[in-house]
């Protein structure tokens, strides 16, 4: 009974180790993006659709009533295909 639990634990450990090793080996380093925004850099004005399909402009968000002194967080998801 004791020997079986040791083998199952060892098999589980090896399975997890193999999975982690394969994930790490499959990751490719992202190429350097020279045109990406930098921390603290002012974002250029842009217009994008929201989840309802309405166009939203960055300058409109910054000029909205009560926006003075408010924070606006932009998150960029950089894809690599």
MOMO-V542225 format. One record per helix or strand. SS is the DSSP state (H for helix, E for strand). FROM is the first residue (numbers start at 0). LEN is the number of residues. Records with the same first field share a line. If there is no record, write none. Layout:
# MOMO-V542225
SS: FROM-LEN, FROM-LEN
This chain:
# MOMO-V542225
H: 1-25, 57-6
E: 46-3, 54-3
